[in-house]
Amino acid sequence: MRVLIASSIDDVAIASIREGHDLKLCINADAETLKAEMPDREVLIFRSGVQITADIMACAPELKLIIRAGCGLDNVDVEYARGHGVELHTIPQPASYAVSEMTFALMLGVARRILEADQSRRAGRWIKNQLNGRLLYGKTLGIIGMGNIGSRVGHLGLAMGMKVVGCVEHPSEERATTFRDKGLELVDFDDVVSQADFLTVHVPKKASTRMLISAGVVNNMKQDSILVNIARGGVLDEKALYAELTTGTRLLGAGLDVHEEEGEGKLSPFREMDNVILTPHIGSMTVDTYKDMGRRILSIFNGYVEKHEAPLAQGAAV
């Protein structure tokens, strides 16, 4: 098959696909490059960081299979793909482990003032007695979007001795019972916000979640709480958060892995704040996740090939 890979994936997966198929690598290419390389492609594989628009897919009349290596679909025109009979797969499971652990890295980093401690020590200062932090144990963890990733964050919170409350887009008594059996409490959005000592955001980016964490939400957060956004940029109103952190007294700080403006040269408005930890959308960026993602990409790809064409060459990794 004729395959184009538009994002970095595991080298073993690339080598396995290359062994029996016509493969183009266009890692993090711009839209015009993708349009130029897509016309004869049948399979497209990509992660976050690249926008797969209708215009790009329209350049590939023989496109049959799309593999989005990750859990979000905000960077692909799903309506176009489905309307043109393109088989679309996501791979949410591997990222859930990495993103949930990264959530706690940010929570702990802000709560224990790791950034301040590191910077002061590098400057030769010893400010141990000025760096009193906050415990996670005994606190309330509020989860906006208790889906695949959010639920795992909740389970880790329970293991840390936290009370866990969360909300979902479509609540029901059945879902509430399922969560309750696992020690997680399903409540409404406003209750999550008002109860949380640590508020974490795990929702997809779409029209209904744009600026979901608004100025009103920030103002309703619990006194001395900490906010972590590891979902998508644009879900959080950064201007509202900036205003609170510069002129308000409610929040202790924030951890932001995703941003309204992402990419090389984009400066965060929070860059001078030592109570905000900024990371460049690395929630799922682990070696283990790459390997697991690669295995699952191959499983989907090989399954499609076996169903529609000859299988991969003998000895290819699966």
VEXBA-284672 format. One record per residue: residue in one letter; x, y, z of N, C-alpha, C, CB in turn. Coordinates in steps of 0.05 Angstrom, whole numbers, plus 5000, padded with zeros to 4 digits. Each point is the difference from the previous one (the first is absolute). Glycine has a CB too. Layout:
aXYZXYZXYZXYZ;...
***
This chain:
m501749765000498350245000501750255000496449755024;r502550474968501450254999499450165025499950004949;v502150045068499650105027501550275003499449535018;l499350664996501450245008499850035031499050224955;i503349825057500150045029500750295005501449525009;a496950635004500350295003501050095028496450044967;s504049775051501050065027502049795008495650225012;s506149845007502049815009498649775015503550375003;i497249394990499049765014502449825004495350044980;d504249735033502149825007501549904975497449865041;d505250134961501749914977499449724991503550315016;v495849515003499449734993497549994982502049835043;a496050334964497550014983500750114973497250075041;i504450134957500850124974501449784983500450465021;a501549414992501649804985498249774990504050125027;s494149804989498249784993498250074977500149855047;i498950404953498350094978501750034975496950235032;r505549884971501750054976500849734987501850425022;e498349374994501049744989498249904977501949905045;g495550144957498349894980498350204985500049595027;h500550664977498150204989501550254991496449835030;d502350334954501150254989499550225022499149864951;l503050225062499750185023501350274995500049605030;k498550614976501150285001499950105028498450094953;l503850035056500150145026499950304995502749615020;c495350514992499750304998499550095029498249994952;i503849985065499750055028499650305006502849605010;n495050475001499350275008500250204976501749905046;a497550004931500150174976497750205001502149624973;d498250605012497950194999497849914980503350375011;a494549784989497749924984500749974970497050225034;e504549974955500649994972501749764993499750504999;t502249435018501649764995498349755001504050235020;l494249754999498349775002498249984975500050035050;k498950194941498449994976501649904976497250385018;a505349704980501649924978500849715001501850464998;e498349425026500949735003497749805002504050175022;m493549934981497849825005498649884976499450285039;p500849824937498249924978499749704996501250414980;d501049435023499849714994499849835026502550084957;r497350055066500149855025497349875007503550325016;e496749444995497749845008499650005031500649724959;v501650325055500049985030501550255011499949494999;l498950635022501250235013500249945030498150324964;i504349725047500449955029501250255012500849514992;f498150585030500950255012499350015030499550234955;r501749965059499450055028498950295002503649675016;s496750455008499250285004502250174988497449905042;g502150364955502050184989499850054971502949865036;v495449984950499650044971497050014995504449764989;q494850434995497250034993499349864974499950445024;i498449364978499149854976497350104992502749595014;t497350604968497650144991498749854977501950445015;a495649654979498649904977501650054974495650075023;d505750164975501550074976502349804996498850485006;i502549455016502349814998498949724991502650265036;m495349654977498949734993498950004972499049925048;a499950314943498950014973502149974979496550305017;c506049744990502249964981500749714995501850445015;a497049385002500549724998497549844994503850055033;p495449944942497549874993499949705006499550334964;e502949555040500149715006500449955030501849924955;l497950295062500449975028497949815012502050465003;k498949335011498249795010500149985030500649764958;l501750305054500449955029501550235013500049504991;i498950595032501450215016500449885028497950384973;i504549645037500649915027501050255015501149534986;r497250565033500850225018501249885025496350304982;a506349705020501449885022499750175025503349784969;g494650195046499450165023497050005005504050284992;c495149905025497149995008498450234990501549765040;g499750454951498450234991499450004971502150265036;l495749864956499350024972499650304992497849555002;d503250635014499750284994501850094977498850085048;n503149764944501850084978499549844974503450115035;v494249784963499349864975497050074994503449625008;d496150424966497250054992498549744998501550414974;v497349515049498749745002497749984980501449985049;e497150244949497749994982500849944971497750335030;y504449794961500949954973500849704997501650484996;a500049425023501049734999497749804998504150135026;r494049904993497749815000498350044976500150005049;g499650244941498350054977501149894974498450405023;h504249544978501449904976500849715003501650464989;g497349415031500549715004502849935009496649934966;v504750265047502749945010499849885028502050384973;e499349395030500049865026501750165019499249554979;l499850525044501450175020500349855026498250424978;h504349575031500649875026501550195018500249554978;t499250455048501650135020501349795018497050424999;i505049675016501449825018500250145027502649774962;p495350235054500150165025501449875023495850194985;q504449545016500949875024502850065009497049654987;p505150344995502750055010500450275013501549694964;a497350515024500350285010498850035027500050174954;s498049685053498650045025501949965024495749854979;y506149965019501849955022502050235003499649514992;a501550584985502050215001498750275009502649774963;v495150295025498750265007499150015029498550044952;s500549745058499150005028502450035019496149714987;e506150165006502450045017501150294998501149514994;m498850604982500950274996498250205016501849884954;t495750055048498150175015501150025029496149864971;f504749925040501050005028502750135002497449595009;a504250394970502650145000499550305003502149644971;l496050475014499350285001498850085027499450004950;m498849835059498750065026502150015022495849774985;l505950035016502149995021502050224996499449515003;g501350554972502050214995499150275010501449754960;v496050315036498950265009499649995030497850084956;a501149705054499449985029502550015017495949744989;r506350145001502549995016502050214991499249525007;r499950664975501650234992502749924989497650285034;i502349514949502549884989501550204983497849555002;l500750614982501350194982501650215016496349934966;e502450185054501450195017502449885014495750235008;a504049525002502249875014502349954981496749795031;d502750124945502149944981501550264992497449614983;q501150605010501350254991501750125022496150084969;s502949925055501550125023502649845005495750175020;r504149574979502349835005502150044978497249665024;r502050374951501850044979501450275002497249724971;a501550475043501150275004501850015025496050204977;g504349575036501749995024498650085026503850104971;r493549935027498550085024499049755014498750434979;w500949595048499049785016497650115016504649785004;i493050194983497650135011498149795011500550384968;k500649415044498449785009497650095017504149724999;n496350455019497950095019497950184987503349965036;q497250124940498050164985498349844981503150395004;l497449354994498749844980498049805011504150064973;n494250035045497949835010498049934977500550195047;g499049564949498249924979497449915010503949884973;r494649985010497349895007500049704995497850454990;l500849415027499649714995497849954980501649915046;l498649874940497749894985498349835018502750014957;y498649845060498649825019497850165016504149715003;g493550174997497850135015498650224986502549885040;k498450194936498850224985497949894980504250285005;t494349904984498049924980501050054972496350115032;l503749684952500850024972497550024983504249735009;g495550494976497750044983500849964971498150325033;i500449514953500749934973497950094980502549605018;i498250584964498250094979500449814976500050495017;g498149334979500249814979501149745010500750374968;m497649475045500949755012499649774980498950175046;g502549864931499949794980502349815003497750324969;n503549605008502249815000502450095017498549864954;i502450395040502350115015499150095028502250144957;g495650015044499150115025499549795021498050374975;s500849405017499549785019502649895011495849894975;r506250095008502649905010501250205019500749744957;v499150515037500950215019498649965027500950324962;g496549635037498449955024501149775016496150194978;h504549595009501049765014502750065013497549714967;l504250445019502650075012499550195024502349954955;g495750225043499450185022499149845025498750354968;l499749445028499249835022502449875013495649924978;a506349995005502449875011501750205016500049694961;m499750575033501550215014498550095025502050154957;g495749735049498550075024498350244996503649815026;m495650254949498350234994497149924998503850224976;k494449975029497249964993499750094971498450085048;v500249764936499850064972497150054991504049724992;v495650524997497450064988500550084971498150155044;g500049794939500350074972497450034985504349765001;c495850344975497650034984500549904972498650405027;v499249544959500149904972498050164984501549545014;e498850454960498250154983497149895000503950114971;h495949625031497349885000499749825025499950014949;p499450115074499849855024497449835000502650365024;s497549434992497649835003500449855027499349944950;e498549955060500149865025501749754997495550185013;e504449704964501649764995502950065001496449824972;r504450405015502950085001500850085028499750154953;a498549995062500650085027500549755017497250414995;t501249385001500349755016502749874993495049945001;t505650054973502649884992502350145012497949874957;f502150405043502150165012500149955030499650354964;r498049655049499949975029501249735009495950295000;d503649514984501149735006503150005000495849794981;k505350405005502950034998501250215018499649854953;g498650275064500950205019500050284989502749655020;l496250394956499950274987497250115002503849874969;e496050385037497350125004499450184976500549995050;l497249954937499250164977498150225009500549604970;v500350655025498450235008499850194976501449965049;d497250264954499850184977502550184998495049995004;f505250154974502450164994500550215022499049944951;d499050215057500450215020501049895026496450264978;d502649505030500949885025502949914999495349855008;v505550054968502849924997501850255004498749634968;v500650595019501650245002500150115029498750114953;s499149895060499950125027501349835021495850234987;q504249515009501149815021502949954997495649805002;a505550234974502749904994502250175012498249824959;d503650055056502650125007501949994977499349875048;f500449924935501649974976497949954978504249825024;l495750364956498149974978501549934975496950345021;t502549434967501449924976498049974977503449765027;v497550314949498350024976500849794980499350495008;h498749344984500549784981497749974981502749765035;v496750454949497849994981501150044972496850185035;p501849714945500950054972499450294993499249524988;k502250584991499550274991497949994978504750135011;k493150004994497850034981498450245007499849504993;a498150564992498550255004499050035028498749994952;s500349795060498850025026502150035023496349724982;t506250225012502050035021501950244996499849505005;r499850654974501650234996499750205023499749944950;m502550145063500050185023498149905022501050384969;l498949355033498449885021500850105028499449604971;i503250425033501050105026500350314996502549565012;s495350574993499850294995500750165025496449914966;a503350365031500550175023498149935023501650374970;g495949585024498149925020500849755015496450224973;v504549595012500949745012502450055018498349754960;v503750405030502450065016499250145026502850034958;n495450155040499150155024498549835020499850414972;n499149375018498549825018501749775012495950114974;m506649895018501849795011500550045030502249964955;k498449835058500450005029502550165008497849555002;q502150585021502250155009502549835003496850305025;d505549804966502549865001500149744983500650195045;s497949824933500049764983502150034977495149935010;i505349844977501949994978498649894975503949935033;l496650194944498849924975502049874982496750375004;v502649404984501749874980498449964974502649775037;n498450344941498849954974501949834983497550445002;i501649314993501649824984498349894978502949885040;a494950274954498149914979500850114973496349995035;r502850264959500750134975500050305005498049634973;g503850515013499950295000497450114989505050014996;g494050205016497450104992497749915017501850024955;v498649775061498049915019500050185024500549524984;l501950595022500450185023500350294989502149635027;d496550564986500350284994502550105014494950074995;e507349954990502550075012500050295011502349674969;k496250505018499950285010498750005028499750174952;a498349675052498749995026501849895021495649944977;l505949855016501949885019502250205006498949544983;y502150604997502150195004499150225019501949904954;a495750205042498950215017499849915029497450184961;e501749575043499849905027502849975013495849764987;l506150144998502649965012501650255004500049564978;t499350655008501450265003498750195019501749944955;t495650055047498650205017498249865021500150324961;g499449435036498249865019501649875023496749934963;t501849945054501249865023498949725003500750445023;r497949474957498649745004501749764994495850234988;l505649774989501649774991502850015010497249974960;l503949795047502849995008501849994975498749765043;g500350124936501649984976498749824980504150075027;a497449864952498949844978502249854986496350334994;g502849444994501849854983498749984972501849735040;l499650354940498950024973501849854980497950445011;d501149334979501449854980499150084972500549625032;v497150504966498950084974499350305002498149544991;h501950594985500050295000498350104976504550015022;e494550234982498550124977501850044976497050235033;e505449854971502050034979502249805004498950504995;e501449314986502149805003501850014976497049715027;g505550214977502049994978502450175006496349934969;e505750035015502650145004499650304999502449614979;g498850535040500050295001497550125014502649984959;k495549855048497650105014500650045030497049774966;l502750485043500650065028497549995017503950284985;s496249575036497749985018499850255018500449505000;p497250605005499750235018500849935029496350174971;f503949575035500749925027503049955004495449795003;r506250284977502849925001501650115023499749974951;e499550255060501450125022499049925028500950394970;m497149445031498849925025501349755011495650214986;d505449805038501249765012498049815013504150275007;n493349814993498049825010498449874978499750275041;v501349754934498849864977502249844987496650374993;i502849375003501849824985499049984971501249745043;l500550314938499349994972501649774986499050505000;t499649334986501349794985498850004971500849725042;p500750194938499250034972498449764989504150284994;h493649685018498149794990501449734999497550344973;i503649585050501649755002498549795016504250264996;g493249775009498649825016500349714993496850355006;s503349594968500249724991502849934991495250014987;m506750175017502749964988501749835019499650444976;t500149305022501849815014500949794981497850095044;v504549804960501149784984498149775000504750145010;d494249795013498249785003497450044984501949915045;t497150334956497650074984500549974970498550315037;y503849794954500749974972500049714991502850425004;k498449415012500249724993497349874999504649985020;d493850075000497349895002498350114976500349965051;m499950304944498650124978500849874973499650435026;g503049524971501049884976498849724996504250265004;r495749585017498949734998497050014992503349845035;r495350354976497150024994499650114972499050075048;i502750124943499850094972500349764981501950465013;l500249384992500449774983497749805001504950065007;s494049905016497749825003497750094982501449895047;i497950374955497850114983500849984971498650315038;f503849784955500850004972500149724989502750415009;n498549405005500249734990497249874997504549965021;g493850104998497349904999498550104975499949975050;y500550284944498850124976501149874975499350435024;v503449544975501349884977499149714996503950305007;e496049555014499149724998497249984990503149885037;k495350314970497250004992499650084971498750105047;h503050084944499650124973502149924980497850375023;e504649564987502149944981501849775011500050484982;a502349495007501949805010501150105027501249854953;p499549975065501150085026502850114997497249655022;l503750475000502850105001502049784994498650365032;a503849714960502049814995500649835024502050314967;q498749435028500649825022502250115018498749614971;g500750375055502050105020499650285009503149694979;a495050465009499550275009498950005028499150154953;a501750055063499250025028497050065001504550155014;v494249745006497250055005499650085029498649684964;
***
